[in-house]
């Protein structure tokens, strides 16, 4: 909710001047104070934008705004660089108003850092503000999407591209972007501000509809190997997160050095996820535009735009202007669309205010955020089969403690994320995002917040948990249940059946259940509890692994399993054999079953 409130507030900031209203009539809350004798200066000086007289936008297509609106101008350079009039720099320039004496729009689609360095060299001096995006083309992020999603040829080539890009984050991306900041030194006015815009994750990983129902390849080339599974989507997302984290860390270090200008990042990634603005959101159609996803923040690859028509709407250059290179069925690969640029502009504006508040030693204007707690409820969104996204509370109570214990934040407005039980039906992700200059971490607050999410939300039978979020002190603690792409059975109570049959020196067991055991840690706990129980004390520390044989745990949705399928109404089944003589002491009294929250009556049946 917080990013939405923030966006609405900041959106109001730059929309109201265009509507003819006076901007200083907007009510703004400054932290926890509205006026204070401690700050004799006017706190609204932070939001006064009249100091921006000379400013520039440099970078790649994220800043040029390829495809967003209509072509920006009539010059051959504007057309060649695909600069558009609804890009976030142009939105901001309209906001800044008549006080701007010089706006240099130098960003160019396809630009790598060497090209961006030349853009910087071409700037005038004494810049009050510079905004930029950089680095994505050095790592070939767009071509990775094309190679792995739009025009897949070889999965090996795809994985090689992603691996190469990940290796280049520290060796190529970070030093190159740092060089750009150094190149800005002679161009910036003392006390000037530079805002580095980060990237956003393209894909939702909530379900497998993208793989099962949507074809993302050009001309319908999809095969089973190239389906856009949650695993592949997560691989792309992880790369973007790694890029953002590296850039944030670099900027935090840069600020510690002695420079005459102040650098800050604008990270719009979390908002895109909260706003359901990524590709493959549950309920989306995969088309563009998508009537089922009004808040999508990106163009889809191979989006067709009639750019000749765009040109025709420009009075300054009509039919005599040649079509630009991207005219007629232009390809725009995963760049922000018009709504995405509005979001970026909002976050850049917030970053400008935050940087300005540091320079002026004044409170930062923020939305006054109180404690906000929200449980995910299966019946709130009919377009999602949320009843299938749940995890046993015992698993969550173990994992959130591990997550909070291992967090090591860095920089300002840091992010921490970890996925637990990856690739199993119990897969779930913890995420902490911070804002408004937060650079600290409170372990107890983390534990309390996730304890509240896991144990305070009412659920079907107090066992299954669906996640949620808690916002407090400029921290957002979020638990998302992803299920690793598995389609679990609809929610229901624990149900277990235990069957056993002795064959000579061994007893064969078949346990079927719903809940309690998982394919992740709890399955291993179950296995360990059985081994300990069926092994005499003198052997436990040596060779007890041989006393549980033919262990075979599987789910009802595991395709191609060699054994009989899980009976209807059950979620999992495990087959194994153990030495005879332990049936009553280990299983008949539910000693082992209790270790994973199960209770069942052992039956002597043939199977």
C-alpha positions as CSV (number, residue, x, y, z in Angstrom):
1,X,0.0,0.0,0.0
2,X,2.8,2.4,0.8
3,X,4.2,2.6,-2.7
4,X,0.7,3.2,-4.0
5,X,0.2,6.0,-1.6
6,X,3.6,7.4,-2.5
7,X,2.8,7.3,-6.2
8,X,-0.5,9.0,-5.8
9,X,1.0,11.7,-3.7
10,X,3.9,12.3,-6.1
11,X,1.7,12.0,-9.1
12,X,-0.4,14.8,-7.6
13,X,2.8,16.9,-7.3
14,X,3.4,16.9,-11.1
15,X,-0.2,16.6,-12.4
16,X,-1.7,19.6,-10.5
17,X,0.6,22.2,-12.1
18,X,-0.4,21.0,-15.5
19,X,-4.1,21.3,-14.5
20,X,-3.7,24.9,-13.6
21,X,-3.6,24.5,-9.8
22,X,-1.0,26.1,-7.6
23,X,1.4,23.5,-6.4
24,X,2.1,25.0,-2.9
25,X,-1.5,24.3,-2.0
26,X,-0.8,20.6,-1.8
27,X,-0.7,19.4,1.8
28,X,2.6,17.6,2.6
29,X,3.5,15.8,5.8
30,X,7.2,16.1,6.8
31,X,8.0,13.0,8.8
32,X,6.2,13.3,12.1
33,X,6.1,17.0,12.2
34,X,4.1,19.7,10.3
35,X,5.9,22.7,11.8
36,X,8.7,22.8,14.4
37,X,10.7,25.6,16.1
38,X,13.7,23.3,15.8
39,X,13.8,24.0,12.1
40,X,13.5,27.8,11.6
41,X,13.9,27.4,7.9
42,X,10.8,26.6,5.7
43,X,10.7,22.9,5.2
44,X,8.8,23.4,2.0
45,X,12.0,24.6,0.5
46,X,12.8,21.0,-0.1
47,X,9.9,20.7,-2.6
48,X,10.5,24.1,-4.2
49,X,11.9,23.1,-7.6
50,X,12.9,26.6,-8.7
51,X,16.5,25.8,-8.1
52,X,16.5,23.6,-11.2
53,X,17.6,25.9,-14.0
54,X,20.0,23.8,-16.0
55,X,19.4,20.1,-16.1
56,X,19.9,17.0,-18.4
57,X,18.8,13.5,-19.0
58,X,21.4,11.0,-20.3
59,X,21.4,7.2,-20.6
60,X,19.8,4.4,-22.6
61,X,16.3,3.6,-23.8
62,X,14.9,3.6,-20.3
63,X,15.6,7.4,-20.2
64,X,15.0,8.0,-23.9
65,X,11.5,6.5,-23.5
66,X,11.4,4.5,-26.7
67,X,7.7,4.0,-27.7
68,X,6.2,6.1,-24.8
69,X,3.9,8.5,-26.5
70,X,5.0,10.3,-29.6
71,X,8.4,11.2,-30.9
72,X,9.9,14.0,-28.9
73,X,11.2,16.3,-31.5
74,X,12.0,16.7,-35.2
75,X,15.7,16.5,-35.2
76,X,17.5,13.6,-36.8
77,X,19.2,12.9,-33.5
78,X,15.8,12.7,-31.7
79,X,14.5,10.2,-34.2
80,X,17.7,8.1,-34.4
81,X,17.8,7.9,-30.6
82,X,14.0,7.2,-30.3
83,X,13.3,9.9,-27.7
84,X,9.7,10.1,-26.8
85,X,7.5,12.8,-25.3
86,X,6.0,10.7,-22.5
87,X,9.4,9.5,-21.2
88,X,10.0,10.3,-17.5
89,X,12.5,13.1,-18.3
90,X,9.9,14.9,-20.4
91,X,7.3,14.4,-17.7
92,X,9.6,15.9,-15.1
93,X,10.5,18.8,-17.4
94,X,6.9,19.7,-17.6
95,X,6.7,19.5,-13.9
96,X,9.7,21.7,-13.3
97,X,8.0,24.5,-15.1
98,X,9.2,27.8,-16.6
99,X,12.1,28.2,-14.2
100,X,14.1,25.8,-16.3
101,X,16.4,27.7,-18.6
102,X,18.1,24.7,-20.2
103,X,17.0,21.1,-20.6
104,X,19.5,18.8,-22.5
105,X,17.8,15.5,-23.5
106,X,20.7,13.4,-24.6
107,X,19.6,9.9,-23.8
108,X,19.7,7.5,-26.7
109,X,18.1,4.0,-27.1
110,X,20.7,1.3,-27.3
111,X,23.4,3.4,-25.7
112,X,26.2,1.6,-23.7
113,X,28.2,3.3,-21.1
114,X,30.8,4.5,-23.6
115,X,28.1,6.2,-25.5
116,X,26.6,7.7,-22.4
117,X,30.0,9.1,-21.5
118,X,30.0,10.9,-24.8
119,X,26.6,12.3,-24.0
120,X,28.0,13.6,-20.7
121,X,31.0,15.2,-22.5
122,X,28.5,17.1,-24.7
123,X,26.7,18.6,-21.8
124,X,27.2,22.2,-20.7
125,X,28.7,22.9,-17.3
126,X,27.0,24.0,-14.1
127,X,24.2,21.5,-14.2
128,X,21.8,21.6,-11.3
129,X,20.4,18.1,-12.0
130,X,21.2,15.1,-14.1
131,X,19.1,12.0,-14.3
132,X,20.2,8.8,-16.0
133,X,19.9,5.1,-16.6
134,X,23.0,3.1,-17.6
135,X,24.5,-0.4,-17.6
136,X,21.7,-2.5,-19.0
137,X,23.0,-2.5,-22.5
138,X,26.6,-3.3,-21.3
139,X,25.1,-6.6,-19.9
140,X,22.8,-7.0,-23.0
141,X,19.7,-7.3,-20.8
142,X,17.4,-6.6,-23.8
143,X,19.1,-9.1,-26.0
144,X,18.9,-11.7,-23.2
145,X,15.1,-11.3,-23.2
146,X,15.1,-11.6,-26.9
147,X,17.4,-14.6,-27.0
148,X,15.7,-16.4,-24.1
149,X,12.1,-15.5,-24.6
150,X,11.2,-13.9,-27.9
151,X,13.5,-15.7,-30.3
152,X,14.7,-18.8,-28.4
153,X,17.1,-20.9,-30.3
154,X,19.2,-22.7,-27.7
155,X,18.6,-23.0,-24.0
156,X,22.4,-23.4,-23.5
157,X,22.9,-20.1,-25.3
158,X,20.3,-18.5,-23.1
159,X,21.9,-19.8,-19.9
160,X,25.3,-18.7,-21.1
161,X,24.0,-15.2,-21.8
162,X,22.5,-14.9,-18.3
163,X,25.7,-16.4,-16.7
164,X,27.9,-14.0,-18.7
165,X,25.7,-11.0,-17.7
166,X,25.8,-12.0,-14.0
167,X,29.6,-12.3,-14.1
168,X,29.8,-8.9,-15.7
169,X,27.9,-7.1,-12.9
170,X,31.0,-6.5,-10.8
171,X,33.6,-6.6,-13.6
172,X,31.9,-4.5,-16.2
173,X,28.7,-2.8,-15.0
174,X,29.8,-1.3,-11.6
175,X,33.1,0.2,-12.8
176,X,31.6,1.5,-16.0
177,X,28.7,3.3,-14.2
178,X,31.1,4.6,-11.6
179,X,33.2,6.1,-14.5
180,X,30.0,7.9,-15.7
181,X,29.6,9.5,-12.2
182,X,33.2,10.6,-12.4
183,X,32.7,12.0,-15.8
184,X,29.9,14.1,-14.4
185,X,32.2,15.9,-11.9
186,X,33.2,18.8,-14.2
187,X,29.7,19.2,-15.5
188,X,27.8,19.5,-12.2
189,X,27.3,22.7,-10.2
190,X,28.5,22.5,-6.6
191,X,25.6,21.1,-4.6
192,X,24.0,19.6,-7.7
193,X,22.1,16.4,-7.7
194,X,22.5,13.2,-9.8
195,X,19.7,10.6,-9.8
196,X,20.5,7.1,-11.1
197,X,17.4,5.2,-12.1
198,X,17.4,1.5,-11.4
199,X,15.7,-1.3,-13.4
200,X,12.6,-3.3,-12.6
201,X,11.9,-7.0,-12.6
202,X,9.9,-7.9,-15.7
203,X,8.0,-11.0,-14.6
204,X,5.6,-12.2,-11.9
205,X,6.3,-15.7,-10.6
206,X,3.0,-16.3,-8.9
207,X,1.8,-19.2,-11.1
208,X,2.5,-21.2,-14.3
209,X,-0.2,-19.6,-16.5
210,X,2.5,-17.9,-18.5
211,X,4.0,-21.2,-19.4
212,X,0.8,-23.1,-19.9
213,X,-1.5,-20.5,-21.6
214,X,0.8,-17.8,-23.2
215,X,3.2,-18.0,-26.1
216,X,5.9,-15.4,-25.8
217,X,8.0,-16.4,-28.8
218,X,8.0,-14.6,-32.1
219,X,5.7,-16.2,-34.7
220,X,4.6,-18.9,-32.3
221,X,7.9,-20.8,-32.1
222,X,7.2,-22.1,-28.6
223,X,8.1,-25.6,-27.7
224,X,8.0,-27.4,-24.3
225,X,11.7,-26.4,-23.8
226,X,11.0,-22.7,-24.2
227,X,7.9,-22.3,-22.1
228,X,8.2,-19.3,-19.8
229,X,8.2,-21.3,-16.5
230,X,8.4,-19.7,-13.1
231,X,12.0,-21.0,-12.9
232,X,13.1,-19.2,-16.1
233,X,11.2,-16.0,-15.1
234,X,12.8,-16.0,-11.7
235,X,16.2,-16.4,-13.3
236,X,15.7,-13.1,-15.3
237,X,14.3,-11.4,-12.2
238,X,17.3,-12.4,-10.0
239,X,19.6,-10.9,-12.6
240,X,17.8,-7.5,-12.4
241,X,17.8,-7.6,-8.6
242,X,21.6,-8.4,-8.6
243,X,22.1,-5.4,-11.0
244,X,20.1,-3.1,-8.8
245,X,21.8,-4.2,-5.6
246,X,25.3,-3.7,-7.1
247,X,24.4,-0.2,-8.3
248,X,22.9,0.8,-5.0
249,X,26.0,-0.4,-3.2
250,X,28.2,1.4,-5.6
251,X,26.3,4.7,-5.1
252,X,26.3,4.3,-1.4
253,X,30.1,4.0,-1.5
254,X,30.4,6.9,-4.0
255,X,28.6,9.2,-1.5
256,X,31.2,8.5,1.1
257,X,33.8,10.0,-1.1
258,X,34.5,13.8,-1.4
259,X,32.4,15.0,-4.3
260,X,30.7,18.4,-4.9
261,X,27.5,16.8,-6.1
262,X,25.1,14.4,-4.4
263,X,24.1,11.0,-6.0
264,X,21.0,9.0,-5.2
265,X,19.2,6.0,-6.8
266,X,15.5,5.9,-7.7
267,X,14.3,2.3,-7.3
268,X,10.8,1.7,-8.7
269,X,11.1,-2.1,-8.7
270,X,9.0,-2.9,-5.6
271,X,6.1,-0.7,-6.8
272,X,5.9,-2.5,-10.1
273,X,5.3,-5.8,-8.2
274,X,2.9,-4.4,-5.7
275,X,1.0,-2.6,-8.5
276,X,0.6,-5.9,-10.5
277,X,2.6,-4.2,-13.3
278,X,4.9,-7.1,-14.4
279,X,4.4,-9.6,-17.2
280,X,2.8,-12.9,-16.4
281,X,0.7,-11.6,-13.6
282,X,-2.0,-14.2,-12.7
283,X,-5.2,-13.4,-14.8
284,X,-3.3,-11.6,-17.6
285,X,-3.8,-12.7,-21.2
286,X,-0.3,-12.1,-22.5
287,X,-1.6,-9.7,-25.2
288,X,-0.5,-6.1,-25.5
289,X,-2.4,-4.0,-24.6
290,X,-3.9,-6.4,-22.0
291,X,-7.5,-5.7,-21.0
292,X,-7.0,-8.0,-17.9
293,X,-3.9,-6.1,-16.8
294,X,-4.6,-2.3,-16.9
295,X,-1.5,-1.5,-14.7
296,X,1.1,-3.2,-16.9
297,X,4.3,-1.1,-16.7
298,X,6.2,-2.4,-19.8
299,X,5.8,-2.8,-23.5
300,X,5.7,-6.4,-24.6
301,X,8.3,-7.5,-27.1
302,X,7.3,-7.1,-30.7
303,X,4.8,-4.4,-29.8
304,X,3.8,-2.7,-33.0
305,X,3.6,1.0,-33.0
306,X,2.6,3.2,-36.0
307,X,5.3,5.7,-35.6
308,X,4.5,7.4,-38.9
309,X,1.2,8.3,-37.4
310,X,3.0,9.7,-34.3
311,X,5.0,11.9,-36.6
312,X,1.9,13.1,-38.4
313,X,0.6,14.5,-35.1
314,X,3.6,16.8,-34.8
315,X,2.8,20.2,-36.2
316,X,6.5,21.1,-36.4
317,X,7.4,18.3,-38.7
318,X,4.7,16.8,-40.8
319,X,4.8,14.8,-44.0
320,X,8.1,16.2,-45.2
321,X,9.9,14.4,-42.4
322,X,11.3,10.9,-43.3
323,X,10.0,8.1,-41.1
324,X,12.4,7.4,-38.2
325,X,14.4,4.1,-38.1
326,X,11.8,2.6,-35.8
327,X,8.8,3.5,-37.9
328,X,6.4,0.8,-39.2
329,X,6.0,-2.1,-36.9
330,X,8.8,-1.1,-34.5
331,X,10.1,-3.6,-32.0
332,X,10.2,-2.3,-28.4
333,X,11.6,-5.0,-26.1
334,X,10.6,-4.8,-22.4
335,X,11.0,-1.1,-22.0
336,X,8.7,0.9,-19.7
337,X,5.5,2.0,-21.3
338,X,3.7,5.3,-20.6
339,X,2.5,4.1,-17.2
340,X,5.9,2.9,-16.4
341,X,7.4,6.3,-17.1
342,X,4.9,7.9,-14.8
343,X,6.0,5.6,-12.1
344,X,9.7,6.3,-12.7
345,X,9.0,10.0,-12.7
346,X,7.4,9.6,-9.3
347,X,10.3,7.8,-7.8
348,X,12.8,10.2,-9.4
349,X,10.9,13.1,-7.9
350,X,11.0,11.4,-4.5
351,X,14.8,10.9,-4.9
352,X,15.2,14.5,-5.8
353,X,13.4,15.6,-2.6
354,X,15.4,13.2,-0.5
355,X,18.7,14.4,-1.9
356,X,17.6,18.0,-1.5
357,X,16.6,17.5,2.1
358,X,20.1,16.2,2.8
359,X,21.7,19.2,1.1
360,X,19.5,21.6,3.0
361,X,19.6,19.6,6.3
362,X,15.8,19.7,6.4
363,X,13.3,16.9,6.9
364,X,12.3,14.9,3.9
365,X,8.7,15.2,2.7
366,X,7.1,11.8,2.9
367,X,3.7,10.3,3.1
368,X,2.9,9.9,6.8
369,X,2.9,6.1,7.0
370,X,1.4,4.5,10.1
371,X,1.6,0.8,11.0
372,X,-0.1,-1.1,8.1
373,X,-0.8,-4.8,8.2
374,X,-2.5,-6.9,5.5
375,X,-3.2,-10.6,5.3
376,X,-3.5,-12.4,2.0
377,X,-6.9,-13.9,1.8
378,X,-7.9,-16.5,-0.8
379,X,-11.3,-15.1,-1.5
380,X,-10.3,-11.5,-2.2
381,X,-9.1,-12.0,-5.8
382,X,-11.3,-14.2,-8.0
383,X,-8.8,-14.0,-10.8
384,X,-6.2,-15.8,-8.8
385,X,-6.5,-19.4,-7.5
386,X,-5.2,-18.2,-4.2
387,X,-6.5,-21.2,-2.3
388,X,-3.7,-23.2,-3.8
389,X,-1.0,-21.0,-2.5
390,X,-0.4,-21.9,1.1
391,X,2.4,-23.2,3.3
392,X,2.3,-25.1,6.6
393,X,2.7,-22.7,9.5
394,X,5.3,-24.9,11.1
395,X,7.5,-24.5,8.1
396,X,7.0,-20.7,8.0
397,X,7.7,-20.4,11.7
398,X,11.1,-22.0,11.2
399,X,12.0,-20.2,8.0
400,X,11.3,-16.6,8.9
401,X,13.5,-16.9,12.0
402,X,16.3,-18.1,9.8
403,X,15.7,-15.3,7.3
404,X,15.8,-12.5,9.9
405,X,18.9,-13.9,11.5
406,X,20.9,-13.9,8.3
407,X,20.1,-10.4,7.0
408,X,23.1,-8.2,6.5
409,X,21.8,-4.9,5.0
410,X,24.0,-2.5,3.1
411,X,23.6,1.1,1.9
412,X,20.6,3.4,2.1
413,X,17.1,2.2,1.2
414,X,18.3,-1.4,1.2
415,X,16.4,-4.5,0.1
416,X,16.7,-8.1,1.4
417,X,15.0,-11.1,-0.3
418,X,15.3,-14.9,0.1
419,X,13.3,-17.7,-1.3
420,X,12.9,-20.8,0.9
421,X,12.2,-24.4,-0.2
422,X,12.8,-23.4,-3.8
423,X,11.2,-25.7,-6.4
424,X,8.8,-27.4,-4.0
425,X,5.1,-26.8,-3.3
426,X,6.2,-25.2,0.0
427,X,8.2,-22.5,-1.9
428,X,7.8,-19.1,-0.3
429,X,9.7,-15.8,-0.4
430,X,10.6,-13.2,2.3
431,X,11.2,-9.6,1.2
432,X,12.1,-6.5,3.1
433,X,12.2,-3.1,1.4
434,X,13.1,0.2,3.0
435,X,12.7,3.8,2.1
436,X,13.2,7.4,3.1
437,X,16.9,7.0,3.9
438,X,16.8,3.9,6.0
439,X,20.2,2.4,6.5
440,X,19.6,0.4,9.7
441,X,18.2,-3.1,10.5
442,X,16.3,-4.1,13.6
443,X,16.3,-7.9,13.9
444,X,13.6,-7.9,16.6
445,X,11.3,-5.8,14.4
446,X,11.8,-8.3,11.6
447,X,11.0,-11.3,13.8
448,X,7.9,-9.5,15.3
449,X,6.6,-8.5,11.8
450,X,6.9,-11.9,10.3
451,X,5.5,-13.6,13.4
452,X,2.5,-11.3,13.0
453,X,2.1,-12.2,9.3
454,X,2.5,-16.0,9.9
455,X,0.5,-16.4,13.2
456,X,-2.0,-13.6,13.4
457,X,-3.8,-14.0,10.0
458,X,-6.9,-16.2,10.3
459,X,-6.9,-19.0,7.8
460,X,-9.1,-22.0,6.9
461,X,-8.0,-24.3,9.7
462,X,-5.2,-22.4,11.4
463,X,-2.6,-24.6,9.7
464,X,-2.3,-23.2,6.1
465,X,-0.9,-19.7,5.8
466,X,-1.2,-17.5,2.7
467,X,1.3,-14.7,3.5
468,X,0.8,-11.0,3.7
469,X,2.8,-7.8,4.6
470,X,3.5,-5.5,7.5
471,X,4.7,-1.9,7.1
472,X,6.3,-0.1,10.0
473,X,9.0,2.5,10.5
474,X,9.7,2.9,6.7
475,X,10.2,-0.9,6.4
476,X,7.9,-3.3,4.5
477,X,8.0,-6.9,5.5
478,X,6.4,-9.2,3.0
479,X,5.8,-12.9,2.8
480,X,4.7,-14.3,-0.6
481,X,3.7,-17.9,-1.3
482,X,4.8,-19.0,-4.8
483,X,4.6,-22.8,-4.5
484,X,7.4,-23.3,-7.0
485,X,4.9,-23.4,-9.9
486,X,3.0,-26.4,-8.4
487,X,-0.7,-26.4,-8.5
488,X,-1.6,-27.7,-5.1
489,X,-5.0,-29.1,-4.1
490,X,-7.6,-26.7,-2.8
491,X,-7.1,-26.0,0.9
492,X,-8.3,-28.6,3.3
493,X,-7.7,-30.2,6.7
494,X,-4.9,-32.6,7.5
495,X,-5.7,-36.1,6.3
496,X,-3.3,-39.1,6.6
497,X,-3.4,-42.8,6.1
498,X,-0.6,-45.2,7.0
499,X,-0.3,-48.7,5.6
500,X,2.2,-51.4,6.4
501,X,3.0,-55.0,5.5
502,X,5.7,-57.2,6.9
503,X,7.9,-59.1,4.4
504,X,10.4,-61.3,6.2
505,X,13.0,-59.1,8.0
506,X,11.6,-55.9,6.6
507,X,8.3,-54.0,6.8
508,X,7.1,-52.1,3.8
509,X,5.3,-48.8,4.5
510,X,3.0,-46.5,2.4
511,X,2.0,-43.2,4.0
512,X,-0.4,-40.9,2.2
513,X,-1.3,-37.5,3.5
514,X,-2.5,-34.0,3.0
515,X,-0.4,-31.4,4.7
516,X,2.2,-31.8,7.4
517,X,5.0,-33.2,5.2
518,X,6.5,-31.1,2.4
519,X,9.0,-31.8,-0.4
520,X,11.4,-29.4,1.4
521,X,12.9,-29.5,4.9
522,X,10.0,-31.3,6.5
523,X,10.3,-34.3,4.2
524,X,14.0,-34.5,5.3
525,X,12.9,-34.2,8.9
526,X,10.4,-37.0,8.4
527,X,13.1,-39.2,6.9
528,X,15.5,-38.4,9.7
529,X,12.9,-39.1,12.4
530,X,12.3,-42.5,10.9
531,X,15.9,-43.4,10.6
532,X,16.5,-42.6,14.3
533,X,13.5,-44.5,15.4
534,X,14.3,-47.7,13.5
535,X,18.0,-47.8,14.4
536,X,19.4,-49.1,17.7
537,X,21.3,-46.6,19.7
538,X,24.8,-48.1,19.2
539,X,24.4,-47.8,15.4
540,X,22.8,-44.4,15.0
541,X,26.1,-42.4,14.7
542,X,27.6,-44.9,12.3
543,X,25.6,-46.6,9.6
544,X,22.0,-45.9,10.3
545,X,21.3,-44.6,6.8
546,X,21.0,-48.3,5.6
547,X,18.0,-48.9,7.9
548,X,15.6,-46.9,5.8
549,X,15.6,-48.2,2.2
550,X,13.8,-47.4,-1.1
551,X,12.7,-44.0,0.2
552,X,10.3,-42.5,-2.5
553,X,8.5,-39.3,-1.6
554,X,6.4,-37.6,-4.3
555,X,3.4,-35.3,-4.9
556,X,0.2,-35.9,-6.7
557,X,1.3,-33.4,-9.4
558,X,4.7,-35.1,-10.1
559,X,4.3,-36.2,-13.7
560,X,5.7,-39.4,-14.9
561,X,6.2,-41.0,-11.5
562,X,7.0,-44.7,-11.8
563,X,4.8,-45.7,-8.8
564,X,1.0,-45.6,-8.5
565,X,-0.5,-42.1,-8.4
566,X,-1.4,-40.4,-5.1
567,X,-5.1,-41.3,-4.5
568,X,-7.7,-38.6,-4.9
569,X,-8.0,-36.4,-1.9
570,X,-4.4,-36.8,-0.8
571,X,-1.5,-34.5,-1.6
572,X,1.6,-36.6,-1.2
573,X,2.7,-40.2,-0.7
574,X,5.9,-41.8,0.6
575,X,6.9,-45.4,0.1
576,X,9.9,-47.0,2.0
577,X,10.9,-50.1,4.0
578,X,12.5,-50.4,7.4
579,X,13.6,-53.3,9.6
580,X,10.8,-55.3,11.1
581,X,10.0,-55.0,14.8
582,X,9.5,-51.2,14.9
583,X,5.9,-51.0,13.5
584,X,4.3,-50.5,16.9
585,X,7.0,-48.4,18.7
586,X,7.6,-46.0,15.8
587,X,4.5,-45.9,13.7
588,X,1.6,-47.5,15.6
589,X,1.8,-44.9,18.3
590,X,2.3,-42.0,15.9
591,X,5.8,-41.3,17.4
592,X,7.4,-40.6,14.0
593,X,4.3,-39.0,12.5
594,X,4.2,-36.4,15.2
595,X,7.6,-35.2,14.1
596,X,6.0,-33.5,11.1
597,X,2.6,-32.8,12.5
598,X,0.8,-36.0,11.4
599,X,-1.6,-38.3,13.2
600,X,-2.7,-41.6,11.6
601,X,-3.8,-45.0,12.5
602,X,-1.5,-47.7,11.1
603,X,-3.3,-50.3,9.1
604,X,-2.1,-53.8,8.2
605,X,-3.0,-53.9,4.5
606,X,-1.7,-55.5,1.4
607,X,-0.6,-53.0,-1.3
